[in-house]
């Protein structure tokens, strides 16, 4: 009974105030010009992937809430659609969520994704990038993106991401940053 009341109160708060007041970011985002926090996380294949593995390359590191959800699927499809352009620019795309590697593997298989999705199940990397969000006591990754230079510095930060046009925004920013 108390669970039903809690759900009812939650729904009422969302109805009256919207979702925004329920979202709490745990930390601040790394600043442009700062060194990108290092990490090693398992990919959808279960192999470890470290940011240092990509030193000398541009990296698009994007955080997303959950595999198999509407906005996250759109965003991933658009990054996949544009993979040839990223490769041509010498850019690696890495997606991160708090889902496990098995979920990422199923998501990649179902959606035809060929770039790496990284599993941050302990949420430490998501938190280090200021992207850990709480919604009604559930922690997940906020939709943030970081463009990281070949030297490992943050070149651009996206905090308010529209998944429908985000890949195009990132490609346009890369064109400017790589001049």
N, C-alpha and C positions, 0 to 999 in steps of 0.2 A: 504494500500500500504506500509506504513512504517513497519507494522508487517511482511510483506513478505520480505522486505529488511533485517530486523533484523534476520529473520530465515535464509535467504540466507547467510548473513555474518557469523552467528553462524556455519552453515554447512561448509562453506569455512574454517573457523578457525579449526574446528574439522578435516577436510580433510587434511589440511596442517600440523597442529601441533599435532593432536590427542586430546584425551579427557583430559589427565593428566594436561596440563596447565590451564584448566578451573576449576579444582577441587581445592578448597581452604578450608583447615581445619581451623575451628574457634578457636580452643584452642589446648593446648598440652595434650597428653594422661597422665593419672595418672601413676606414676612411680611404678615399682615393689618394694614392701615393704611398699608402702603407704597405708593408710586406704582407702578402696573403698568408693566413694561417696554414701551416703544413698539416697534412693528414695522410693516413693510409686507411682505406676502406675496401671491403670486398665488393667486387663487381657482380653482375648477374651471373657470371660464370663461376663465381666463388673465388676468383683470383684476386690478390691484393693489388690495389691501385693507389699510388702515392702521387701527390702533386709534384714532388721533385722529379718524378719520371718524365714530366713534360717541360722541364726547364729548357729554355731555348725555343719554345713554341708558345703561341698565344693559346689561352684556355678560356672557354666560356663555361663557367661553373654555375649551374642553375639548380636552385632548391625548389622543390614542389611538394605539395601536401600528401598526395596518395596515389598509388597505382590504380588504374581502372576507373578513375573518376573523370567527369566531363572535361573540365578545364585542363586537367593534367594530361589527358589523352590528346586534346587539341594541341597543347603546347609541344608535347613530344612529337606528334605527327609533323608539325611545322619545322621543328629542328631536323627531323628525318628528311623531310621534303627538300630542305636546303643543305643537306650534308655535302653535296658536291661543291657548293660555293664555299663552305667552311674549309673543306680539304684544299681547295684551290688557294685560299688565303693562308694556309698553314695553321689552321685553328682546330683545336680539339674541343669537342663538346662533351661535358660530363654532367649528368643529372644526379641529384642527391635527394633522397627522402629517408624517412625513418622506417620504411618498410624493409623487410628482410630480402636477402639475395634471391630466395626462391620466388617471392612475389615479383621481384624485378625480372627474373628469368621468364616467368609466365607472361608478364606484361609485354616484354620485348618480343616473345614468340607470337603472342596474339596480335600485336600491333605492328609487327614487322620492323622493329627498331634495331639498328645496327650499331649505334653508339653506346657508350658505357653508362649504365645506371649503377650508382653506388649506394650500398646499404649502410645507413648510419643508425643502427638499432639502439646504440647506447646514447645517441643524440648529442654527443660531445662535439662533433664537427659542425653540426647544425647550430649548436649554441655558440661555438667559436666565431661563426660568421654572423652572429646576431639574428639568426633566422629561426630560432626555436619559438614557437607560438603555442599558447595555451588557449583552448576553447572548451569551456565547461569541464576543466580538469583533464582534458585529453591533450597531450603534447604532439605536435606535428611540425613539419617544416613550412614556413611561410613561403610564398612565391616571390623569391628574390633571385637576382642574377648578378654575377660578378664577372667582369672581363679582366683577366689577369695577363700581364705582359710576359714576354719571354724571360724577363729577369725576375719574375715572381712578385711583381707589385700590382696592387689593385689599380686598374686604369679607369674603370667605370662601374657604378653600382646602380642597379635597378631595384627600387623598392615597391613601386606600384606597377605590377606587370599585368598587361592584358594578354592572355595566352593566344588570342586570335591573331595578333599582329607583332608579337614579341620577337620572333626570329628575324623578321624584316628590320625591326629597330636595331637589333644587335648587329646584323650585317652592315647596316648603314653606319653605326658607330665604329665598327671595325675598319670600314673604309676610311673614315676620318683619322682614327688612331694610328693606322698603319702608314699614313702618308710620310 
